[in-house]
Amino acid sequence: MDNLETFLNQLSSWVWGPVMLVFLLAVGVFLTLRLRFFAWRKIPQAFRLLWQPDNSKHQGNISPFQALMTALSATIGTGNIAGVATAIVLGGPGAIFWMWITALFGMATKYAEAVLAVKYREVDELGNFVGGPMYYIKNGLEKNWRWLGFLFALFGTLASFGIGNMVQANSVADALQHSFQIPTWITGIFIMLITAAVIFGGIQRIAEVASKLVPFMAIAYIIGALIVIIDRFDQVFPALSLIIDSAFTGTAAAGGFAGATIWAAIRFGVARGVFSNEAGLGSAPIAHAAAKTNNPVQQGMIAMLGTFIDTLVVCTMTALVIILTGVWQNGTNGAALSTLAFNTGLPVWGGYIVTFGLAVFAFTTILGWSYYGERCAEFIFGVKSILPYRILWIVAIPVGAMGKLSLIWLLADAMNGLMAIPNLIALVLLSPVLYSLTKEFLTSK
């Protein structure tokens, strides 16, 4: 067991090391330049597309808005609360600047993923629209590349049970035990029951729940953060200046803070940015492939908003609260640091916002990733695997809530990173198709 843990530690370090982070960022830069900053220029139009009425004549299972909410349900979570805090503690405030850079270029990556997912999606034996990296590798590339699609599906199936299930259940159970003394087994059973009620209804029910919970909790969390920020508005510009300066100079040690180099700011900023918004990992396009749309480019524009909302809005709110309240230097880390920051800026209510935010975001992540993993398992084993997969999924929740997950976390972390390799290769190889579809869309407009 010790040997396995050592191996997984080394694998995870390699997967999330400098080479992978550079690869992720480089593909985002390449696609941004290849598309002539299309993702940045079309942000206003993308928001307008969100509010267009659902067109029942279009093919798909869920509305474009529900597809975005399903994708956001899987991304907005521990990365926005605990991940931001960890980035600041390990990389200094400058890490937030590199999270922004990762998100800005990651928007083009997320756009590309969704465009290709809709372009190359299929209809399975049950009449469901299925897609994602494994399908655009299978249908978009030559036969000798298809093994990459299998690898992505395998990594996605394994990663889903850790990153999207057991780790999330454990974080909720731990937060509720510390805040309200609720035993972990009760939390695990409760989450298992409500998750079962949702996921056995398929993507339509997952999307319906996500489209209600995600906006509600995100707005509540942002309002809480804005109250703290507005109360300290005179310190906002110095805080932003600290973030930018630290990104290029590092951060000197102060208080309980150990100091951070420029490289630490870049490394942890990029890593936590990718962990938060998942641009390049290939997970979100699995949800967008089910959208009711006949226009891959329009769905891609909606998809890129996920990265914008997740990192440039929600993560920034968390970071500003942590920096403005001054608690980032006291030695606390993770979700505990975010809770302390909100409690400091918003006494009594602040801690509850973080606790309930973490609980709801983690629950919606369990829902979103259940769909991702299910589609990956279906790609490998066919539709006959759906029911056994769902049963295993709900059984894993209480196990995760009550267990010690160091080994599971290492395995999931490595598999999650490995998902990116086949996906990024496919995005580069299919970039001419992406460029052609985008050019055609702009010409028709």
C-alpha positions in Angstrom: 0.0 0.0 0.0 2.9 2.4 0.8 4.4 1.6 -2.6 1.2 2.3 -4.3 0.8 5.6 -2.5 4.4 6.6 -3.4 3.8 5.7 -7.0 0.5 7.8 -7.1 2.3 10.7 -5.4 5.0 10.6 -8.1 2.4 10.2 -10.9 0.3 13.1 -9.6 3.4 15.3 -9.3 4.3 14.6 -12.9 0.8 15.0 -14.2 0.3 18.4 -12.5 3.9 19.4 -13.0 5.4 22.2 -15.1 5.1 20.3 -18.4 1.4 19.7 -18.1 0.7 23.3 -16.9 2.6 24.7 -19.8 0.8 22.4 -22.2 -2.6 23.5 -20.9 -1.7 27.2 -21.0 0.0 26.9 -24.4 -3.1 25.3 -26.0 -5.2 28.1 -24.7 -2.9 30.7 -26.0 -2.7 28.9 -29.4 -6.5 28.7 -29.7 -6.9 32.3 -28.6 -4.5 33.5 -31.3 -5.8 31.1 -33.9 -9.3 32.4 -33.4 -8.1 36.0 -33.3 -9.4 36.5 -29.7 -12.9 35.4 -30.6 -13.6 34.2 -27.1 -12.8 37.7 -25.6 -14.6 39.6 -28.3 -17.8 37.6 -28.1 -18.5 37.7 -24.3 -21.4 40.2 -24.5 -23.0 38.2 -27.4 -22.5 34.9 -25.4 -24.5 36.4 -22.4 -27.3 37.4 -24.8 -27.4 33.9 -26.2 -28.1 32.5 -22.7 -31.5 34.2 -22.5 -32.8 33.2 -25.9 -36.0 31.1 -25.7 -35.5 27.3 -25.9 -36.1 26.1 -29.4 -37.8 22.7 -29.2 -37.1 22.1 -33.0 -33.4 21.9 -32.2 -31.9 18.5 -31.5 -30.7 17.7 -28.0 -31.9 16.7 -24.5 -31.5 19.9 -22.5 -31.6 23.6 -23.1 -28.3 25.5 -23.8 -28.7 27.3 -20.4 -29.2 24.0 -18.6 -26.1 22.6 -20.3 -24.1 25.6 -19.0 -25.6 25.1 -15.5 -24.8 21.4 -15.5 -21.2 22.2 -16.5 -20.9 24.9 -13.8 -22.4 22.5 -11.3 -19.3 20.3 -11.8 -16.8 23.2 -11.7 -18.0 25.6 -9.1 -17.1 23.9 -5.8 -14.1 23.3 -3.6 -11.8 24.9 -6.1 -13.6 28.2 -5.7 -13.5 28.1 -1.9 -10.6 25.9 -0.7 -8.6 26.1 -4.0 -8.3 29.9 -4.1 -7.2 30.0 -0.4 -4.6 27.3 -1.1 -3.3 29.2 -4.1 -2.8 32.4 -2.0 -1.1 30.5 0.9 1.3 28.6 -1.4 1.8 31.2 -4.2 1.0 34.5 -2.5 -1.6 37.0 -3.8 0.2 36.9 -7.2 -1.2 33.4 -7.8 -4.6 35.1 -8.4 -3.2 37.0 -11.3 -2.1 33.8 -12.9 -5.5 32.3 -12.2 -7.0 35.2 -14.3 -4.5 34.6 -17.1 -5.3 30.9 -17.1 -9.1 31.7 -17.3 -8.7 34.3 -20.0 -6.9 31.8 -22.3 -8.9 28.9 -21.0 -12.1 30.5 -22.4 -10.8 29.7 -25.9 -10.1 26.1 -24.8 -13.6 25.7 -23.3 -15.1 27.2 -26.5 -13.2 24.8 -28.7 -14.2 21.8 -26.5 -18.0 22.6 -26.7 -17.9 23.4 -30.5 -16.3 20.0 -31.3 -18.5 18.2 -28.8 -21.7 19.4 -30.6 -20.2 18.9 -34.0 -19.2 15.3 -33.5 -21.9 14.1 -31.0 -23.9 10.9 -31.5 -27.3 9.6 -30.4 -27.0 6.4 -28.3 -29.4 3.4 -28.3 -31.6 5.1 -25.7 -32.1 8.2 -27.8 -29.7 10.4 -25.7 -27.3 12.8 -27.3 -23.8 11.9 -26.2 -20.5 13.6 -26.9 -17.2 14.9 -25.5 -13.5 14.4 -26.2 -13.9 10.6 -26.7 -16.5 11.2 -29.5 -14.7 14.1 -31.2 -11.5 11.9 -31.2 -13.5 8.9 -32.5 -15.5 10.9 -35.2 -13.1 13.7 -36.0 -9.7 12.1 -36.2 -8.4 9.1 -38.2 -8.8 5.6 -36.9 -5.2 5.4 -35.6 -6.1 8.1 -33.1 -9.1 6.3 -31.5 -7.1 4.8 -28.7 -6.9 8.3 -27.3 -10.6 8.4 -27.0 -10.6 5.1 -25.0 -7.9 6.5 -22.7 -9.9 9.7 -22.1 -13.0 7.7 -21.2 -11.0 5.3 -18.9 -9.3 8.2 -17.1 -12.7 10.0 -16.9 -14.5 7.0 -15.4 -11.8 6.5 -12.7 -11.5 10.2 -11.9 -15.2 10.7 -11.5 -15.5 8.5 -8.5 -12.8 10.4 -6.7 -12.8 14.0 -7.7 -16.5 14.1 -8.5 -17.9 11.9 -5.8 -16.0 10.7 -2.7 -13.8 13.7 -2.3 -16.9 16.0 -2.6 -19.0 14.0 -0.1 -16.0 14.0 2.3 -15.7 17.8 2.2 -19.4 18.3 2.8 -19.4 15.8 5.7 -16.3 17.4 7.3 -17.7 21.0 6.9 -21.1 20.1 8.5 -19.5 18.1 11.3 -17.2 21.1 12.2 -20.0 23.7 11.9 -23.1 21.9 13.2 -21.7 18.7 14.8 -23.6 16.5 12.3 -22.1 13.0 12.2 -20.4 12.2 8.9 -22.5 9.0 8.4 -25.8 11.0 8.5 -24.5 13.5 5.9 -23.3 10.6 3.7 -26.7 8.8 3.8 -28.6 12.0 3.2 -26.5 13.0 0.2 -26.8 9.4 -1.1 -30.6 9.5 -1.0 -31.0 12.9 -2.7 -28.4 12.1 -5.3 -30.2 8.9 -6.1 -33.5 10.7 -6.5 -31.8 13.0 -9.1 -29.4 10.9 -11.1 -31.9 8.1 -11.8 -33.9 10.7 -13.7 -31.0 11.1 -16.2 -29.5 14.2 -17.7 -32.9 16.0 -17.8 -33.4 15.9 -14.1 -29.7 16.6 -13.4 -29.9 19.7 -15.6 -33.2 20.8 -14.0 -31.8 20.6 -10.5 -28.5 22.2 -11.5 -30.3 25.1 -13.3 -32.0 26.0 -10.0 -29.3 25.3 -7.4 -26.3 26.7 -9.2 -27.6 30.2 -9.9 -29.2 30.5 -6.4 -26.1 29.5 -4.5 -23.7 31.4 -6.8 -25.7 34.6 -6.4 -25.9 34.2 -2.6 -22.2 33.6 -2.4 -21.3 36.5 -4.6 -23.7 38.8 -2.6 -22.0 37.8 0.7 -18.6 38.5 -0.9 -19.7 41.9 -2.3 -20.9 43.0 1.1 -17.4 42.4 2.5 -15.8 44.1 -0.5 -18.0 47.1 -0.5 -17.4 47.6 3.3 -13.7 47.7 2.5 -14.0 49.4 -0.9 -11.1 51.9 -0.1 -8.8 48.9 0.1 -9.9 47.2 -3.1 -7.4 49.0 -5.4 -4.4 48.4 -3.1 -5.5 44.7 -3.0 -5.6 44.5 -6.8 -2.2 46.2 -6.9 -0.8 43.7 -4.5 -2.1 40.8 -6.7 -0.5 42.2 -9.8 2.8 43.3 -8.2 3.2 39.9 -6.4 2.7 38.1 -9.7 6.0 39.5 -11.0 8.0 40.1 -7.8 6.9 37.3 -5.5 5.6 37.9 -1.9 7.8 38.6 1.1 7.1 36.7 4.3 4.9 38.5 6.8 3.0 37.2 9.9 2.2 33.5 9.5 2.9 33.7 5.7 6.1 31.9 4.6 6.7 34.0 1.5 6.4 33.0 -2.2 8.5 33.3 -5.3 7.4 34.3 -8.8 7.5 30.7 -9.9 5.3 29.6 -6.9 2.7 32.3 -7.9 2.7 31.0 -11.5 2.7 27.3 -10.6 -0.1 27.4 -8.0 -2.1 30.1 -9.9 -2.2 28.1 -13.1 -2.8 24.7 -11.3 -5.6 26.0 -9.1 -7.1 27.9 -12.0 -7.3 24.8 -14.1 -8.6 22.8 -11.1 -11.3 25.3 -10.6 -12.6 25.9 -14.2 -11.5 22.6 -15.8 -10.7 24.3 -19.1 -8.6 21.7 -21.1 -9.6 18.7 -19.0 -12.4 17.8 -21.4 -15.2 17.4 -18.8 -17.5 20.3 -19.6 -18.1 19.4 -23.3 -19.7 16.2 -22.2 -22.6 18.3 -20.8 -22.7 20.7 -23.7 -23.0 17.9 -26.2 -26.5 17.2 -24.8 -27.7 20.8 -25.5 -30.6 21.5 -27.8 -28.8 23.3 -30.6 -28.0 23.0 -34.2 -25.2 25.5 -34.0 -21.9 24.3 -32.5 -20.4 27.8 -32.4 -23.3 29.3 -30.4 -23.0 26.5 -27.8 -19.3 27.0 -27.7 -19.9 30.7 -26.9 -22.2 29.7 -24.1 -19.7 27.2 -22.8 -16.9 29.6 -22.5 -18.9 31.7 -20.1 -18.4 28.8 -17.6 -14.7 29.7 -17.3 -15.5 33.4 -17.1 -18.1 32.9 -14.3 -16.1 30.3 -12.4 -12.7 31.9 -12.2 -13.0 35.6 -13.2 -16.1 36.1 -11.0 -16.5 33.6 -8.2 -12.8 32.9 -7.6 -12.0 36.6 -7.7 -14.7 37.3 -5.1 -13.2 34.7 -2.7 -9.6 36.0 -3.2 -10.6 39.6 -2.5 -12.4 38.7 0.7 -9.4 36.7 1.9 -7.0 39.6 1.1 -9.2 42.5 2.2 -9.8 40.9 5.6 -6.0 40.4 6.1 -6.3 36.8 7.2 -4.2 35.4 4.4 -1.0 35.9 6.4 -2.0 34.1 9.6 -1.0 30.5 8.6 -4.5 29.1 8.0 -5.1 27.2 4.8 -7.9 25.7 2.5 -11.6 26.0 3.3 -10.7 27.0 6.9 -9.0 30.2 5.6 -12.0 31.1 3.4 -14.4 30.5 6.4 -12.2 32.7 8.6 -12.1 35.5 6.0 -15.9 35.5 5.6 -16.4 35.4 9.4 -14.0 38.3 9.8 -15.7 40.4 7.1 -19.3 39.3 7.8 -19.5 38.2 11.5 -22.1 35.5 12.3 -23.3 35.0 8.7 -20.0 34.8 6.9 -19.1 31.3 8.1 -22.6 30.0 7.2 -22.3 31.3 3.7 -19.0 29.4 3.2 -20.4 26.2 4.9 -23.6 26.1 2.9 -21.9 27.3 -0.2 -19.4 24.4 0.1 -22.2 21.9 0.8 -24.4 23.0 -2.1 -21.5 23.4 -4.6 -20.1 20.0 -3.6 -23.5 18.3 -4.0 -24.0 19.8 -7.5 -20.5 18.7 -8.4 -21.5 15.2 -7.4 -24.5 15.5 -9.8 -22.5 17.0 -12.7 -19.7 14.5 -12.4 -22.1 11.6 -12.2 -23.1 12.4 -15.7 -19.5 12.9 -16.9 -18.5 9.5 -15.6 -21.6 7.8 -16.9 -21.0 9.0 -20.4 -17.3 7.9 -20.2 -18.4 4.4 -18.9 -21.0 4.2 -21.7 -18.4 4.9 -24.3 -16.3 1.9 -23.1 -19.0 -0.6 -22.1 -22.2 0.6 -23.9 -25.6 1.5 -22.5 -25.8 -1.7 -20.4 -23.3 -0.1 -18.0 -25.5 2.9 -17.1 -27.5 1.2 -14.3 -24.6 -0.5 -12.6 -22.6 2.7 -12.8 -25.4 4.7 -11.1 -25.7 2.1 -8.3 -22.0 2.2 -7.7 -22.1 6.0 -7.8 -24.6 6.3 -5.0 -22.9 3.6 -2.9 -19.6 5.4 -3.1 -21.1 8.6 -1.5 -21.4 7.5 2.1 -18.1 5.6 1.8 -16.4 8.9 0.8 -18.2 10.9 3.5 -16.9 8.6 6.3 -13.6 7.5 4.9 -10.0 8.6 4.9 -9.3 9.5 1.3 -5.6 10.1 0.9 -5.2 7.2 -1.5 -8.5 7.9 -3.4 -7.5 11.6 -3.7 -4.1 10.8 -5.2 -5.6 8.4 -7.7 -8.4 10.8 -8.7 -6.0 13.7 -8.9 -3.7 11.8 -11.3 -6.6 10.5 -13.4 -8.1 14.0 -13.6 -4.9 15.4 -15.0 -4.4 12.5 -17.4 -7.8 13.3 -19.0 -6.2 16.5 -20.3 -3.6 14.8 -22.5 -5.8 13.1 -25.1 -8.2 16.1 -25.0 -5.5 18.7 -25.7 -3.9 16.6 -28.5 -7.4 16.4 -30.1 -8.0 20.1 -29.8 -4.7 20.9 -31.6 -5.3 18.4 -34.3 -8.9 19.5 -34.9 -8.2 23.2 -34.7 -8.6 23.6 -38.5 -12.2 22.3 -38.2 -12.7 24.6 -35.3 -11.4 27.6 -37.3 -13.5 26.7 -40.3 -16.7 26.5 -38.2 -16.0 29.8 -36.5 -15.2 31.5 -39.8 -18.4 30.1 -41.3 -20.4 31.4 -38.4 -18.9 34.9 -38.6 -19.4 35.0 -42.4 -23.1 34.0 -42.1 -23.6 36.7 -39.5 
